[in-house]
Amino acid sequence: MIKATNEERNIAAFWQQFKRQAT
């Protein structure tokens, strides 16, 4: 299992919020 880096987690959270607002 590959551990997600802090940056990757930040980007994932950013996209989740972005998609939420876009909807």
Rosetta blueprint (number, residue, H / E / L):
1 M L
2 I L
3 K L
4 A L
5 T L
6 N H
7 E H
8 E H
9 R H
10 N H
11 I H
12 A H
13 A H
14 F H
15 W H
16 Q H
17 Q H
18 F H
19 K H
20 R H
21 Q H
22 A H
23 T L
